[in-house]
Amino acid sequence: MIEVRDLVFEYPAKRALDGVSFAVAPQTITALVGPNGAGKTTLLRCLAALEMPYSGSVAIGGLDTREAPRKIHEKLGYLPDFFGLYDDLSVRRCLLYAARAHGLAPALANAAVEKAAARVGLMDRLESKAGELSRGLRQRLAIGQAIVHEPKVVLLDEPAAGLDPQARRDLSMLLIALRDAGMTLVVSSHILAELEDYCSEMIIIDNGHVVGGKPIAVKDVERAHYAIELATARADLREFLAAAGVDVVEADDHRALIAFTRNPGARAKLIRDLVGAGFEVASFAASGKALEDTYFAQVGRAGEKA
């Protein structure tokens, strides 16, 4: 659905993106993460056909952003980090304006408004002014404006910023529902724990590059992350695990984080092998922070190479 090849984007005094390449499959939710100033927002604007690359290409649904930006806008929804609403308009009028601006005919726009309002939980606020809404409801309205025309691709820049825990959970459920309805989503955020609720892949942008060179799978049906902790330090823990064919994400003398099969028999054998080799295993448990673990492991490796 999204294909980026050798993308380079430059500001007058800085190269913001340098040789970025990746692909995003249809009907998925991909996390876009990285430190401040890494190039995430610039990348989203290039995907949204709002910025033209210095070189390379961006294709959305087979359309090149250089050649068909208007056609891409018809099938794409974009929520920037700092979005604006017409505070004096009602929720209905805001959604109607967005629907018409995206080219929906008058006969279809009203039904689209009702559907978008229902999706974002604003049916009971359709006649309320946008300026009277809370932070969380304004965020819902902004997302509603981005999806009112039933886009194939939705780009969200920090959609959970400023939301309370309940609003963040509601947002997670909404994004999953949009994916299940056939949309492809790319979500930029600094809240890794929240992204893990709904993202299947992660693209790490750092200093204008894709760390690791490609998207990283976050959820694997066959493997999971497990944390091993030793009661007594052993300098050969990483070496032992690697020799046993285990994928070691990171390790020191006291603990290790591994990507390993979900098969309980294989896990039991690994524990027996560790104990049999004299390792005092204090705990062996599934890690609940797969995305965060992967992020810091990948960023750490990139830093070592640099």
BELLINKA-V349709 format. One record per residue. N is the residue number from 1. NEAR is the number of other C-alpha atoms within 10 Angstrom. Layout:
((N;NEAR) (N;NEAR))
This chain:
((1;17) (2;18) (3;18) (4;20) (5;15) (6;16) (7;22) (8;21) (9;23) (10;15) (11;10) (12;5) (13;6) (14;9) (15;14) (16;20) (17;25) (18;19) (19;16) (20;21) (21;19) (22;16) (23;15) (24;19) (25;13) (26;16) (27;18) (28;22) (29;25) (30;25) (31;27) (32;26) (33;22) (34;22) (35;14) (36;12) (37;13) (38;19) (39;22) (40;25) (41;19) (42;20) (43;24) (44;22) (45;16) (46;21) (47;28) (48;24) (49;24) (50;14) (51;16) (52;20) (53;21) (54;14) (55;14) (56;16) (57;20) (58;27) (59;23) (60;24) (61;15) (62;11) (63;16) (64;18) (65;23) (66;16) (67;11) (68;13) (69;19) (70;13) (71;14) (72;23) (73;19) (74;17) (75;17) (76;26) (77;24) (78;24) (79;23) (80;18) (81;15) (82;9) (83;12) (84;10) (85;15) (86;13) (87;15) (88;13) (89;16) (90;18) (91;31) (92;23) (93;19) (94;22) (95;29) (96;22) (97;18) (98;21) (99;27) (100;16) (101;12) (102;22) (103;12) (104;18) (105;11) (106;12) (107;8) (108;12) (109;21) (110;17) (111;14) (112;20) (113;27) (114;17) (115;18) (116;25) (117;25) (118;14) (119;19) (120;22) (121;16) (122;20) (123;16) (124;10) (125;17) (126;19) (127;13) (128;17) (129;17) (130;23) (131;15) (132;14) (133;16) (134;11) (135;15) (136;20) (137;18) (138;20) (139;23) (140;24) (141;26) (142;24) (143;28) (144;27) (145;26) (146;24) (147;30) (148;26) (149;26) (150;21) (151;19) (152;23) (153;28) (154;24) (155;24) (156;22) (157;21) (158;18) (159;22) (160;24) (161;16) (162;12) (163;16) (164;12) (165;11) (166;10) (167;17) (168;17) (169;14) (170;15) (171;22) (172;18) (173;15) (174;18) (175;22) (176;18) (177;13) (178;20) (179;20) (180;12) (181;12) (182;15) (183;22) (184;24) (185;27) (186;24) (187;24) (188;26) (189;21) (190;16) (191;13) (192;19) (193;13) (194;17) (195;25) (196;20) (197;13) (198;22) (199;24) (200;18) (201;24) (202;25) (203;26) (204;24) (205;24) (206;20) (207;17) (208;24) (209;20) (210;21) (211;21) (212;14) (213;14) (214;16) (215;20) (216;19) (217;15) (218;23) (219;17) (220;13) (221;7) (222;9) (223;13) (224;18) (225;25) (226;24) (227;18) (228;19) (229;21) (230;17) (231;12) (232;12) (233;14) (234;16) (235;11) (236;13) (237;20) (238;22) (239;12) (240;16) (241;18) (242;13) (243;9) (244;12) (245;9) (246;16) (247;16) (248;18) (249;18) (250;19) (251;19) (252;14) (253;14) (254;17) (255;22) (256;19) (257;25) (258;24) (259;20) (260;19) (261;18) (262;16) (263;11) (264;9) (265;10) (266;12) (267;15) (268;12) (269;11) (270;16) (271;17) (272;14) (273;15) (274;17) (275;12) (276;10) (277;10) (278;10) (279;20) (280;16) (281;17) (282;12) (283;14) (284;17) (285;11) (286;17) (287;16) (288;14) (289;15) (290;20) (291;26) (292;16) (293;18) (294;20) (295;21) (296;13) (297;15) (298;18) (299;18) (300;13) (301;14) (302;13) (303;10) (304;8) (305;7) (306;6))
